[in-house]
């Protein structure tokens, strides 16, 4: 399998599913439709919210986020629907 490495910089828009662990950002867009989109919004994943990617399971799914002062685990397929503006690539999540 030949995977290309994606380079992400501060200020870039990127899907939450592809940013490295330790990345912080502000949610720019949640693109889920119907029940899934409503569920993501109900969990606090709304545009303008700050989010920190804390952990990723060994096989890549699920992802653990820090959001609005709590930890939240979501599937990688759900994270693929969330676009963030990257604010820090090496944050510690102490907010």
C-alpha positions as CSV (number, residue, x, y, z in Angstrom):
1,X,0.0,0.0,0.0
2,X,1.5,3.3,-1.0
3,X,0.0,6.2,1.0
4,X,1.0,9.8,0.3
5,X,1.7,11.9,3.4
6,X,-0.6,14.9,3.7
7,X,1.0,18.2,4.8
8,X,-1.3,20.3,7.0
9,X,-0.3,23.8,8.2
10,X,-1.8,26.2,10.8
11,X,-4.6,28.1,9.1
12,X,-5.5,25.3,6.7
13,X,-9.0,23.8,6.4
14,X,-8.8,20.0,6.9
15,X,-11.1,17.1,7.6
16,X,-10.9,16.2,11.3
17,X,-10.3,12.6,10.2
18,X,-6.9,13.4,8.6
19,X,-5.3,15.8,11.0
20,X,-2.5,14.4,13.3
21,X,-3.0,13.6,17.0
22,X,-2.4,16.8,19.0
23,X,-4.0,19.1,16.5
24,X,-6.4,21.9,17.7
25,X,-8.8,23.8,15.5
26,X,-12.1,25.5,15.2
27,X,-15.0,23.7,13.5
28,X,-15.7,25.4,10.1
29,X,-18.3,23.0,8.7
30,X,-20.3,19.9,9.7
31,X,-21.5,18.3,6.5
32,X,-23.6,15.4,7.8
33,X,-27.2,15.2,6.5
34,X,-30.4,14.0,8.3
35,X,-30.1,12.2,11.6
36,X,-26.3,11.9,11.5
37,X,-25.9,15.7,11.0
38,X,-28.3,16.4,13.8
39,X,-26.5,14.0,16.1
40,X,-23.2,15.6,15.5
41,X,-24.6,19.0,16.1
42,X,-26.4,17.8,19.3
43,X,-23.0,16.5,20.6
44,X,-21.7,20.0,20.4
45,X,-19.8,19.7,17.1
46,X,-21.0,23.0,15.8
47,X,-19.3,25.6,13.6
48,X,-17.1,27.9,15.8
49,X,-16.5,25.4,18.5
50,X,-12.9,24.7,19.5
51,X,-11.8,21.0,19.2
52,X,-8.6,19.1,20.1
53,X,-7.8,15.7,18.7
54,X,-6.5,13.9,21.9
55,X,-6.2,10.2,20.9
56,X,-6.8,7.7,18.1
57,X,-7.4,4.0,18.6
58,X,-4.6,1.7,17.4
59,X,-6.6,0.7,14.3
60,X,-7.6,4.3,13.6
61,X,-11.2,4.2,14.9
62,X,-12.6,5.8,17.1
63,X,-11.0,9.2,17.6
64,X,-11.1,10.9,21.0
65,X,-11.7,14.7,21.0
66,X,-11.7,17.4,23.7
67,X,-14.6,19.7,23.0
68,X,-16.3,22.3,25.2
69,X,-14.6,21.0,28.3
70,X,-15.4,17.3,27.9
71,X,-14.1,14.2,26.0
72,X,-16.0,12.8,23.1
73,X,-15.3,9.7,21.0
74,X,-16.5,9.6,17.4
75,X,-16.1,7.3,14.5
76,X,-13.6,8.1,11.8
77,X,-16.4,8.2,9.3
78,X,-18.1,10.9,11.4
79,X,-14.9,12.8,11.7
80,X,-14.7,12.8,7.9
81,X,-17.8,15.0,7.9
82,X,-16.2,17.7,10.0
83,X,-13.9,20.4,8.6
84,X,-11.8,22.4,10.9
85,X,-9.5,25.4,10.6
86,X,-6.2,24.3,12.1
87,X,-5.0,26.6,14.9
88,X,-2.2,24.5,16.5
89,X,-0.5,21.3,15.4
90,X,1.2,20.4,18.7
91,X,-1.4,21.4,21.4
92,X,-1.5,19.7,24.7
93,X,-5.2,19.9,25.2
94,X,-5.0,21.7,28.6
95,X,-7.8,24.2,27.7
